[in-house]
Amino acid sequence: MSDRIVSLHAPGRDVLPAYIRALEAGWSPNTMRNVAPEQLAAIAADPDAFLSGLIGRGGKIRLHDGSEVARLPDIIRWVIAVDQPERPFVGSINLRWQEDDAGRPVTDLPPHVLGHVGYTILPNHAGNGYASAALAAVLAEARAIGLPFLKITCDTRNLASRRIIEKNGGRFVESFVAPFYGPEERLMYRIDLES
Ligand SMILES: CC(C)(COP(=O)(O)OP(=O)(O)OC[C@H]1O[C@@H](n2cnc3c(N)ncnc32)[C@H](O)[C@@H]1OP(=O)(O)O)[C@@H](O)C(=O)NCCC(=O)NCCS
C-alpha cells in the first residue's frame, strides 16, 4: 500500500488556517470528545502557544468526563493530501505511548487510553485512502521511536476503521468493553512493528 498520497506534518502556522476552518465546520481531531470549541478559543487567545502545546510534552489532558490526567508522550501529525494539486489539510493522526523511568518506550497503556493511535479524516475528504495512508506513515514513526508493536482499538460498528487497521497489518486480539467510555463493544487489534 502506498503512503505517498499523504504527507504528515507537525502542527504549524502554515496549515493552521485550514485547521481552523475544519474546527469551525464542526470537525474534532479527538474522536472521544468534541474539542473544537476549546481549541478554537485557545487559537484565538494565542495561536503560537496553541501550536507549542500540541508539539510539546507534558501538561494535562481533559477526558470526556471532565477529569484531567497527565498527558502521555505523543506526536500529533496533521495530514496533507499530496495527491491533490492544492494539497489540502484532510485530517489528523496521533500516536501516544508510555515510557519507563529511563525514558524508554513501553507498550503498556493506562486504562483511560484505549490505543496507541487515533485518527480522524474530514468528512468531505473521506473515502480516498487518506486514513489508511496516514496510519501507514505513523507506523514508521512508531518504529523509529522503538515501539515493538501498537495496540489500536475501534468500535465494532466502525467498519471503515477496522478495514484501515487490517490493511495496515492489524491482527484482531479481542473484543472488550471499556466502561469508562460507555457500554459499546470495542475491538482490540495489534500491529507488530519489528521485522
Ligand atoms: C473512519 C475514517 C478514519 C475513515 O477515513 P478514510 O480516509 O475515509 O479511510 P480510507 O479511505 O483510508 O479507508 C477506508 C476503508 O474502509 C472501507 N470502508 C468504508 N466504509 C466502509 C463500510 N461501511 N464497510 C466496510 N468497509 C468500509 C473503504 O472501502 C476503505 O477500504 P478499501 O481501501 O479497502 O476500499 C473517517 O471516516 C473518520 O475520521 N471517521 C470519524 C473518526 C473515526 O472513526 N476514527 C477512527 C477511530 S478508531
The ligand as an SDF file (V2000), in Angstrom:
LIG
                    3D

 48 50  0  0  0  0  0  0  0  0999 V2000
  -13.0700    6.1950    9.7510 C   0  0  0  0  0  0  0  0  0  0  0  0
  -12.2740    7.2510    8.9850 C   0  0  0  0  0  0  0  0  0  0  0  0
  -10.9550    7.4900    9.7130 C   0  0  0  0  0  0  0  0  0  0  0  0
  -12.0020    6.7230    7.5710 C   0  0  0  0  0  0  0  0  0  0  0  0
  -11.1220    7.6100    6.8890 O   0  0  0  0  0  0  0  0  0  0  0  0
  -10.8890    7.4580    5.3080 P   0  0  0  0  0  0  0  0  0  0  0  0
   -9.7780    8.3400    4.9110 O   0  0  0  0  0  0  0  0  0  0  0  0
  -12.1900    7.6200    4.6300 O   0  0  0  0  0  0  0  0  0  0  0  0
  -10.4440    5.9180    5.2260 O   0  0  0  0  0  0  0  0  0  0  0  0
   -9.7420    5.2040    3.9740 P   0  0  0  0  0  0  0  0  0  0  0  0
  -10.2860    5.8260    2.7230 O   0  0  0  0  0  0  0  0  0  0  0  0
   -8.2690    5.1910    4.1820 O   0  0  0  0  0  0  0  0  0  0  0  0
  -10.1770    3.6780    4.1010 O   0  0  0  0  0  0  0  0  0  0  0  0
  -11.4780    3.3010    4.4220 C   0  0  0  0  0  0  0  0  0  0  0  0
  -11.5950    1.8180    4.1170 C   0  0  0  0  0  0  0  0  0  0  0  0
  -12.7700    1.3460    4.7550 O   0  0  0  0  0  0  0  0  0  0  0  0
  -13.6520    0.8830    3.7620 C   0  0  0  0  0  0  0  0  0  0  0  0
  -14.9750    1.2150    4.2110 N   0  0  0  0  0  0  0  0  0  0  0  0
  -15.5280    2.4440    4.3270 C   0  0  0  0  0  0  0  0  0  0  0  0
  -16.7870    2.3220    4.7840 N   0  0  0  0  0  0  0  0  0  0  0  0
  -16.9950    1.0090    4.9670 C   0  0  0  0  0  0  0  0  0  0  0  0
  -18.1050    0.2430    5.4190 C   0  0  0  0  0  0  0  0  0  0  0  0
  -19.2390    0.8180    5.7860 N   0  0  0  0  0  0  0  0  0  0  0  0
  -17.9750   -1.1050    5.4620 N   0  0  0  0  0  0  0  0  0  0  0  0
  -16.8170   -1.6980    5.1210 C   0  0  0  0  0  0  0  0  0  0  0  0
  -15.7230   -1.0300    4.6810 N   0  0  0  0  0  0  0  0  0  0  0  0
  -15.8410    0.3090    4.6150 C   0  0  0  0  0  0  0  0  0  0  0  0
  -13.2640    1.5730    2.4990 C   0  0  0  0  0  0  0  0  0  0  0  0
  -13.7250    0.8670    1.3510 O   0  0  0  0  0  0  0  0  0  0  0  0
  -11.7580    1.5680    2.6320 C   0  0  0  0  0  0  0  0  0  0  0  0
  -11.2240    0.2890    2.3580 O   0  0  0  0  0  0  0  0  0  0  0  0
  -10.5530   -0.0470    0.9140 P   0  0  0  0  0  0  0  0  0  0  0  0
   -9.3890    0.8750    0.7810 O   0  0  0  0  0  0  0  0  0  0  0  0
  -10.1700   -1.4670    1.0230 O   0  0  0  0  0  0  0  0  0  0  0  0
  -11.6010    0.2160   -0.1050 O   0  0  0  0  0  0  0  0  0  0  0  0
  -13.0550    8.5740    8.8660 C   0  0  0  0  0  0  0  0  0  0  0  0
  -14.3040    8.3220    8.3030 O   0  0  0  0  0  0  0  0  0  0  0  0
  -13.2100    9.2750   10.1930 C   0  0  0  0  0  0  0  0  0  0  0  0
  -12.4010   10.1250   10.5420 O   0  0  0  0  0  0  0  0  0  0  0  0
  -14.2760    8.9180   10.9440 N   0  0  0  0  0  0  0  0  0  0  0  0
  -14.5350    9.5280   12.2640 C   0  0  0  0  0  0  0  0  0  0  0  0
  -13.4390    9.2220   13.2780 C   0  0  0  0  0  0  0  0  0  0  0  0
  -13.1030    7.7620   13.4040 C   0  0  0  0  0  0  0  0  0  0  0  0
  -13.9500    6.8880   13.3260 O   0  0  0  0  0  0  0  0  0  0  0  0
  -11.7910    7.4920   13.6110 N   0  0  0  0  0  0  0  0  0  0  0  0
  -11.2900    6.1520   13.8400 C   0  0  0  0  0  0  0  0  0  0  0  0
  -11.3420    5.8530   15.2980 C   0  0  0  0  0  0  0  0  0  0  0  0
  -10.7110    4.2050   15.6170 S   0  0  0  0  0  0  0  0  0  0  0  0
  1  2  1  0
  2  3  1  0
  2  4  1  0
  2 36  1  0
  4  5  1  0
  5  6  1  0
  6  7  2  0
  6  8  1  0
  6  9  1  0
  9 10  1  0
 10 11  2  0
 10 12  1  0
 10 13  1  0
 13 14  1  0
 14 15  1  0
 15 16  1  0
 15 30  1  0
 16 17  1  0
 17 18  1  0
 17 28  1  0
 18 19  1  0
 18 27  1  0
 19 20  2  0
 20 21  1  0
 21 22  1  0
 21 27  2  0
 22 23  1  0
 22 24  2  0
 24 25  1  0
 25 26  2  0
 26 27  1  0
 28 29  1  0
 28 30  1  0
 30 31  1  0
 31 32  1  0
 32 33  2  0
 32 34  1  0
 32 35  1  0
 36 37  1  0
 36 38  1  0
 38 39  2  0
 38 40  1  0
 40 41  1  0
 41 42  1  0
 42 43  1  0
 43 44  2  0
 43 45  1  0
 45 46  1  0
 46 47  1  0
 47 48  1  0
M  END
$$$$
